[in-house]
Amino acid sequence: MAKRLAIPSKELALRVVGPVDSFLATRIQRFSMDTDVPVTNVDELGSRQHAGTVTDQPNITLTFSAFDVSIKIFSVLTGTDAAAYPGAGVDIENLSEIDAILYVKDASVEDYVKSAHARRLQIRDFTYSYSVTGESTEDYTGVGSEKRWFKNDVVVDKIETGTTSFTLTETPIQLSNGNYCLSVILDGEYLEEVASGPATGEYSVAGTTVTTADSRVAQFIGVYHADPAGTAWSDVSDDAIPAAVRGQDVKITILANDIPRVQSVTINGTLNSTPVREMGNRVVVGYQSQVPTVEGSITVLDTDTELIDLFLNQSISSGATEFELTSACAVSGLALEVTLYDPCDTSVSGVALKTVQVPNLRITGDSYTINVNENAQQVFNWQSETAQCIVYEGLPA
């Protein structure tokens, strides 16, 4: 058989495995999974060549971008149930560790020809972008230290029965490190594999049976390399969500005030995650997240002083005649809300798909730009005083 010319995007799919469920991700527009292996050359006196090299733990970086149309991706990343999403919303501090699986379709058969797996990636940062003429997007970056390529399938089994013994649907292929599973996640916690007699926080594998010391409360998730019979590929599809949401269906409000002439809003966040290492271990143990940072910008066509009055004085008509952003006390205390509406709904009120809320804004700067034959624009840079960014399904309660 002739070698395939290349692999088109339609023959690649991303599966995200979160703490409680996995998701064949929809509306993905861009994806990358990079490996960087730190290498140090070792030299010595009296030699004109390197004595050798030593390597450190690899750095795996996952980035993906999707059209922002629902809470489904965010739900998997935060370990919540999209079918029973919390009415109080979910804060970005819950962005957790995940596995990422890339599936590659065979050129002629409805099956996987190879796959890649990255284990226990901590979501490090995110960006939500909304613009007047573009599609709304959500971008995420995850970091870790383990990535493997496989010629066969990476299988994900979610089991919601049993206590300490679980039967996999396929026979796992032993990995080069001696393990049989890539990941085992019990009730949201990653377990470590041992040959037998698992203690708390551990599991063992015999054939297709996984035994844990800890008892299941909600769900068991097993991720492993296998070679199932039959065909496994099916096209990514979700008819229950819009194809995309453009700026005309994105409403921006601050303190219940509709903000007119908005051109774009960007929300950036980082969880300030730091790797935890230990001697005698060739992979990162995990990542510890510190206090998040949430910041961004809002760009508007300049029309009057209402918006700057709102930011500084919590009113669009405070009566103030002078505005100075450099005031040390210029904390608005206001919440920015970005609500995405279903573009296929034509009712007067519309159907809200999700709302992203950033409480307690502080304006950190602005810029004013005008070009010939264009409209004047003002950009307000802000940050969250409480390091929060809360995602709701629909409108906030």
SVG drawing of the C-alpha trace seen along z (x, -y; Angstrom):
<svg xmlns="http://www.w3.org/2000/svg" viewBox="-40 -68 84 80">
<polyline fill="none" stroke="black" stroke-width="0.4" points="0.0,0.0 1.3,-3.4 2.3,-5.7 -0.4,-8.3 0.3,-11.8 -0.4,-13.5 -2.9,-13.6 -5.7,-16.2 -7.4,-17.8 -10.6,-15.8 -8.8,-12.6 -7.6,-13.8 -9.6,-13.9 -8.9,-15.0 -10.2,-13.3 -9.9,-15.0 -10.1,-12.8 -11.0,-14.8 -11.3,-13.8 -14.8,-12.3 -15.5,-11.9 -14.0,-12.0 -15.0,-14.0 -14.4,-13.6 -13.9,-17.4 -16.1,-19.3 -15.5,-22.5 -11.7,-22.2 -9.9,-24.5 -6.3,-24.1 -4.3,-21.6 -0.6,-21.0 1.2,-18.7 4.9,-19.5 7.8,-17.8 10.9,-19.5 13.7,-17.4 16.2,-19.5 19.7,-18.3 23.0,-19.3 26.3,-18.6 29.0,-17.2 32.6,-18.2 35.8,-17.4 39.4,-18.7 41.7,-17.1 39.0,-16.1 38.0,-17.9 34.7,-16.1 31.7,-16.0 32.0,-13.2 28.2,-12.7 24.9,-14.3 22.5,-14.2 18.7,-14.8 16.2,-16.1 12.4,-15.4 10.7,-16.3 8.3,-19.2 5.1,-18.4 2.9,-21.3 -0.7,-20.9 -2.5,-23.8 -5.9,-23.7 -8.4,-26.2 -12.2,-25.7 -15.2,-27.7 -16.8,-28.7 -20.4,-27.5 -21.2,-25.6 -20.0,-24.6 -19.0,-21.1 -15.2,-21.5 -15.0,-23.6 -17.1,-21.0 -14.7,-18.2 -11.7,-20.2 -13.1,-21.1 -14.5,-17.7 -18.1,-18.6 -21.1,-16.9 -22.2,-18.8 -25.7,-17.2 -26.0,-18.4 -23.9,-21.5 -23.8,-23.5 -26.3,-26.4 -23.9,-28.4 -21.3,-28.2 -17.8,-26.9 -14.7,-29.0 -11.5,-28.6 -9.6,-27.6 -11.2,-24.1 -9.4,-23.6 -7.6,-20.4 -5.3,-17.6 -6.3,-15.9 -5.2,-13.3 -5.2,-14.2 -5.5,-11.6 -4.9,-12.4 -6.5,-9.9 -5.3,-9.5 -7.7,-7.9 -6.5,-5.4 -6.4,-6.8 -8.9,-4.3 -10.5,-2.4 -12.8,-3.7 -10.2,-2.9 -7.3,-4.4 -3.9,-4.1 -2.1,-5.6 -2.6,-7.6 -0.8,-9.8 -1.4,-10.1 -0.2,-12.8 -0.7,-12.0 -1.7,-14.1 -1.5,-17.5 -2.3,-20.4 -4.3,-23.2 -1.9,-26.2 -3.7,-29.0 -6.6,-30.0 -7.9,-32.7 -11.5,-33.6 -11.8,-35.8 -14.9,-37.6 -15.0,-40.1 -17.7,-42.0 -17.1,-40.2 -15.4,-36.9 -16.3,-33.6 -16.1,-33.3 -13.2,-31.1 -11.8,-29.4 -8.1,-28.4 -6.4,-26.2 -2.8,-25.2 -1.8,-22.2 1.6,-21.1 3.0,-17.7 6.0,-15.3 4.7,-12.1 3.7,-11.7 3.7,-8.5 2.9,-7.6 1.2,-4.3 0.5,-2.3 -2.8,-1.1 -5.7,-2.6 -5.7,-4.4 -8.9,-3.1 -10.8,-4.9 -13.1,-2.9 -15.5,-4.7 -17.0,-2.2 -19.6,-3.1 -20.1,0.3 -18.0,2.3 -15.9,1.2 -12.3,2.3 -12.3,4.6 -13.0,3.4 -12.9,5.2 -11.5,3.4 -13.2,3.8 -10.0,4.7 -6.7,6.4 -4.1,3.7 -0.7,3.9 2.2,3.7 4.1,0.4 7.9,0.1 8.0,-1.0 6.3,2.2 2.9,0.7 -0.3,1.9 -2.4,-1.3 -1.5,-4.8 -3.8,-6.3 -6.2,-5.1 -8.4,-7.9 -10.6,-6.8 -13.2,-9.4 -11.1,-12.2 -7.8,-11.0 -4.9,-9.6 -3.6,-6.3 -0.1,-4.7 0.4,-1.2 2.1,1.5 2.8,5.2 0.5,6.6 -1.0,5.9 -2.0,2.2 -2.1,-0.1 -4.2,-3.3 -3.5,-5.4 -2.4,-2.4 -3.8,0.2 -2.6,3.4 -3.5,5.1 -4.0,8.8 -5.3,9.5 -8.3,7.2 -8.9,6.8 -7.8,3.7 -7.7,3.9 -7.6,0.8 -7.1,0.5 -9.5,-2.4 -13.2,-1.8 -15.1,-3.5 -17.7,-6.1 -18.6,-7.5 -16.6,-6.4 -13.5,-4.5 -11.7,-5.7 -9.0,-3.5 -6.8,-4.7 -4.6,-2.1 -3.1,-1.0 -4.9,1.8 -5.5,3.3 -9.3,3.9 -10.9,5.8 -13.2,4.0 -13.2,0.3 -13.2,-2.4 -13.2,-5.7 -16.4,-7.9 -16.6,-11.5 -16.8,-14.1 -20.4,-15.4 -22.7,-17.3 -25.9,-18.6 -27.1,-19.9 -24.8,-22.9 -24.4,-25.7 -21.7,-25.6 -20.2,-28.8 -21.3,-32.0 -20.3,-35.3 -20.2,-38.8 -23.7,-39.7 -24.9,-37.0 -22.5,-37.9 -23.8,-40.4 -21.5,-42.4 -22.9,-43.8 -21.3,-45.6 -23.4,-46.2 -26.5,-45.3 -25.6,-48.0 -25.5,-46.9 -22.2,-48.3 -22.7,-49.7 -20.2,-49.8 -18.0,-47.0 -15.6,-45.7 -13.8,-43.0 -13.3,-41.4 -10.4,-39.2 -10.2,-37.3 -6.8,-35.8 -6.1,-33.6 -3.2,-31.6 -3.4,-29.2 0.3,-29.9 1.0,-26.2 4.4,-24.9 5.8,-21.4 6.4,-19.1 9.4,-16.8 11.1,-14.2 14.4,-12.4 14.2,-8.9 11.3,-9.8 11.8,-10.4 8.4,-12.2 6.8,-15.1 4.8,-14.0 2.1,-16.7 1.5,-20.4 0.6,-22.6 -1.6,-25.6 -1.2,-28.9 -3.6,-31.9 -4.8,-32.4 -4.3,-35.7 -7.3,-36.9 -6.9,-39.9 -7.9,-41.1 -9.1,-44.0 -12.3,-45.5 -12.2,-47.6 -15.0,-50.0 -15.7,-52.7 -15.4,-56.0 -18.7,-57.9 -18.8,-59.6 -17.6,-59.3 -20.2,-56.8 -17.9,-53.7 -15.0,-55.3 -17.5,-56.9 -18.9,-53.4 -15.4,-51.9 -14.4,-54.6 -17.6,-55.7 -19.9,-52.6 -22.4,-54.8 -22.8,-55.9 -24.1,-59.3 -22.3,-60.0 -22.0,-63.7 -18.2,-63.5 -16.5,-65.8 -12.9,-64.5 -11.6,-60.9 -8.2,-59.7 -7.3,-56.0 -4.1,-56.4 -6.0,-56.7 -4.8,-54.0 -8.4,-53.4 -9.8,-53.0 -11.4,-49.6 -14.7,-49.4 -16.1,-46.5 -18.1,-45.7 -18.6,-42.4 -18.0,-41.9 -20.4,-39.4 -20.0,-38.0 -23.2,-36.0 -23.3,-33.9 -26.7,-33.4 -27.9,-30.7 -27.7,-32.1 -30.4,-29.8 -33.0,-31.1 -35.0,-34.1 -37.1,-34.8 -37.0,-38.3 -35.3,-37.2 -33.0,-34.7 -31.6,-31.5 -28.4,-32.0 -25.9,-29.2 -23.3,-30.3 -22.1,-33.3 -18.5,-34.1 -18.4,-36.4 -15.3,-38.2 -16.1,-39.8 -14.5,-42.9 -12.7,-44.6 -9.8,-47.0 -8.8,-49.1 -5.1,-48.9 -4.7,-51.1 -6.1,-52.3 -5.1,-53.3 -6.8,-55.7 -6.3,-55.2 -7.5,-57.1 -6.4,-56.6 -7.5,-58.7 -10.8,-57.5 -11.4,-55.2 -13.4,-55.5 -11.7,-56.3 -11.2,-53.3 -10.5,-53.1 -9.0,-50.0 -9.4,-49.4 -7.1,-46.9 -8.3,-45.3 -7.7,-42.6 -9.8,-40.7 -9.3,-41.8 -10.5,-38.4 -8.7,-36.2 -12.0,-34.8 -13.6,-33.9 -16.8,-32.0 -18.5,-30.1 -22.3,-29.5 -24.5,-27.5 -27.1,-30.0 -27.5,-33.1 -26.2,-33.4 -28.8,-32.5"/>
</svg>
